[in-house]
Amino acid sequence: MFGSGWNETDVSDLDGVTAVVTGANSGIGYEATRILADHGATVVMGCRSVNRGADAVSSIRDATASGSLDVRELDLADLDSVASFATVVDEAYDGLDLLVNNAGVMALPYEETGDGFEYQFGVNHLGHFALTGHLLDDLRAGEGIPSAGADDDGRGPSRVVTVSSGLHERGDAEFEAAAGGEDAAADYDRWDAYGRSKLANLLFAYELDRRLATAGASVRSFACHPGYADTNLQLRGPEADGSRVKRLAMRAANAVLAQSAAAGALPTVYAATAPDLSGGEFVGPGGLLGMRGAPEVTESNELSRDREAAADLWERSEAWTGVAYDLPEAR
Ligand SMILES: NC(=O)c1ccc[n+]([C@@H]2O[C@H](COP(=O)([O-])OP(=O)(O)OC[C@H]3O[C@@H](n4cnc5c(N)ncnc54)[C@H](OP(=O)(O)O)[C@@H]3O)[C@@H](O)[C@H]2O)c1
């Protein structure tokens, strides 16, 4: 059932599942939200613009979603906003079954978050690290995803899914550069910084799963990537540079080479719901060069599985965000 050709009609019934999706108004997050809601889930859409979130809700409703949608403000470049969003979710819902750490930015000119971190690392990794830590008790209180190893109610553990990229291979583990400042700005390469943030997504997702397993928690962590999908991601760098030519070139490349955003969302939805996963897997498109095709469990590079790099990143992330996880070190 879950071999090649897996698509959104194969998603299990998600009635009773409560999910949070970050960056839910656009691209992969929008499509993942639509598919989850279409199968009965309640989705809290974490969006930095509530207006863009409301537009997304209207268009998902037009596409016949059956679950319920709830837009809440979330700016991952601002750790206070992350904490407020988590408080709102905690107060509005009785447990959480799924957290999809999806929002992201790519190859922007040098900038820092309000808290002073290199922007891509701040949004793509640190914001999600803090969010997951804030929501861990809610995930523990969730009833979980219909899954293998299910309890008597037919539900398995709650899940955290973190969206990375094939470009994690470009990333190094020189995380000090992510702390921002003049040296970081002077040495900045926008693609290296994106790669570092996407490597951090993987190191975090795998380390989280090891720590959850060590704790015997009823929550597991997964990673995924969408291949190359036609979204707004590729347009933001050229827009920030004010370059219409580069923007048009990116649009043309997307039109010719990329798969649709809906196809790009399938690895996320597979990682979030497929009953045959147990924890710590990396899911991506199984077709041409991992850029397109139906989702399957795939490999990430050796550095992403390095436990020392993961422990270093974890320690820095706790110190930088001020969010300490109530989890033991991984065995
Ligand atoms: N598309 C691809 O080919 C591809 C390939 C590899 C990995 N990915 C990954 O897929 C994920 C989703 O990207 P996408 O392709 O769907 O791009 P997208 O269409 O640009 O969507 C990105 C989402 O993230 C949100 N976001 C950006 N900065 C944020 C912030 N500070 N706080 C909260 N939300 C913020 C955006 O909000 P706004 O709409 O307000 O900007 C948008 O909703 C990213 O993690 C990306 O790295 C994509």
PDBQT file of the ligand as one rigid body, heavy atoms in Angstrom, charges set to zero:
ROOT
HETATM    1  N1  LIG A 401      10.391  24.351  -2.662  1.00  0.00    +0.000 N 
HETATM    2  C1  LIG A 401      11.461  23.576  -2.700  1.00  0.00    +0.000 C 
HETATM    3  O1  LIG A 401      11.946  23.163  -3.791  1.00  0.00    +0.000 OA
HETATM    4  C2  LIG A 401      12.136  23.173  -1.426  1.00  0.00    +0.000 A 
HETATM    5  C3  LIG A 401      13.264  22.345  -1.527  1.00  0.00    +0.000 A 
HETATM    6  C4  LIG A 401      13.881  21.924  -0.344  1.00  0.00    +0.000 A 
HETATM    7  C5  LIG A 401      13.373  22.305   0.883  1.00  0.00    +0.000 A 
HETATM    8  N2  LIG A 401      12.283  23.132   0.941  1.00  0.00    +0.000 N 
HETATM    9  C6  LIG A 401      11.788  23.515   2.276  1.00  0.00    +0.000 C 
HETATM   10  O2  LIG A 401      10.377  23.491   2.304  1.00  0.00    +0.000 OA
HETATM   11  C7  LIG A 401       9.902  24.361   3.350  1.00  0.00    +0.000 C 
HETATM   12  C8  LIG A 401       8.724  25.172   2.834  1.00  0.00    +0.000 C 
HETATM   13  O3  LIG A 401       9.152  26.041   1.803  1.00  0.00    +0.000 OA
HETATM   14  P1  LIG A 401       8.301  26.311   0.487  1.00  0.00    +0.000 P 
HETATM   15  O4  LIG A 401       9.080  25.757  -0.650  1.00  0.00    +0.000 OA
HETATM   16  O5  LIG A 401       6.906  25.909   0.687  1.00  0.00    +0.000 OA
HETATM   17  O6  LIG A 401       8.454  27.920   0.411  1.00  0.00    +0.000 OA
HETATM   18  P2  LIG A 401       7.364  29.093   0.464  1.00  0.00    +0.000 P 
HETATM   19  O7  LIG A 401       6.283  28.880  -0.522  1.00  0.00    +0.000 OA
HETATM   20  O8  LIG A 401       8.164  30.355   0.376  1.00  0.00    +0.000 OA
HETATM   21  O9  LIG A 401       6.761  28.950   1.925  1.00  0.00    +0.000 OA
HETATM   22  C9  LIG A 401       7.519  29.253   3.055  1.00  0.00    +0.000 C 
HETATM   23  C10 LIG A 401       6.600  29.528   4.232  1.00  0.00    +0.000 C 
HETATM   24  O10 LIG A 401       7.401  29.892   5.364  1.00  0.00    +0.000 OA
HETATM   25  C11 LIG A 401       6.880  31.099   5.898  1.00  0.00    +0.000 C 
HETATM   26  N3  LIG A 401       7.880  31.889   6.628  1.00  0.00    +0.000 N 
HETATM   27  C12 LIG A 401       8.991  32.490   6.150  1.00  0.00    +0.000 A 
HETATM   28  N4  LIG A 401       9.596  33.183   7.125  1.00  0.00    +0.000 NA
HETATM   29  C13 LIG A 401       8.847  33.024   8.242  1.00  0.00    +0.000 A 
HETATM   30  C14 LIG A 401       8.925  33.511   9.572  1.00  0.00    +0.000 A 
HETATM   31  N5  LIG A 401       9.893  34.358   9.972  1.00  0.00    +0.000 N 
HETATM   32  N6  LIG A 401       7.994  33.129  10.463  1.00  0.00    +0.000 NA
HETATM   33  C15 LIG A 401       6.975  32.310  10.091  1.00  0.00    +0.000 A 
HETATM   34  N7  LIG A 401       6.824  31.837   8.840  1.00  0.00    +0.000 NA
HETATM   35  C16 LIG A 401       7.755  32.204   7.929  1.00  0.00    +0.000 A 
HETATM   36  C17 LIG A 401       6.371  31.856   4.679  1.00  0.00    +0.000 C 
HETATM   37  O11 LIG A 401       5.503  32.914   5.056  1.00  0.00    +0.000 OA
HETATM   38  P3  LIG A 401       5.184  34.124   4.041  1.00  0.00    +0.000 P 
HETATM   39  O12 LIG A 401       4.255  33.568   2.997  1.00  0.00    +0.000 OA
HETATM   40  O13 LIG A 401       4.576  35.128   4.922  1.00  0.00    +0.000 OA
HETATM   41  O14 LIG A 401       6.504  34.537   3.445  1.00  0.00    +0.000 OA
HETATM   42  C18 LIG A 401       5.655  30.719   3.967  1.00  0.00    +0.000 C 
HETATM   43  O15 LIG A 401       4.416  30.460   4.557  1.00  0.00    +0.000 OA
HETATM   44  C19 LIG A 401      11.115  25.194   3.781  1.00  0.00    +0.000 C 
HETATM   45  O16 LIG A 401      11.590  24.706   5.012  1.00  0.00    +0.000 OA
HETATM   46  C20 LIG A 401      12.140  24.942   2.683  1.00  0.00    +0.000 C 
HETATM   47  O17 LIG A 401      13.472  25.039   3.146  1.00  0.00    +0.000 OA
HETATM   48  C21 LIG A 401      11.653  23.567  -0.181  1.00  0.00    +0.000 A 
ENDROOT
TORSDOF 0
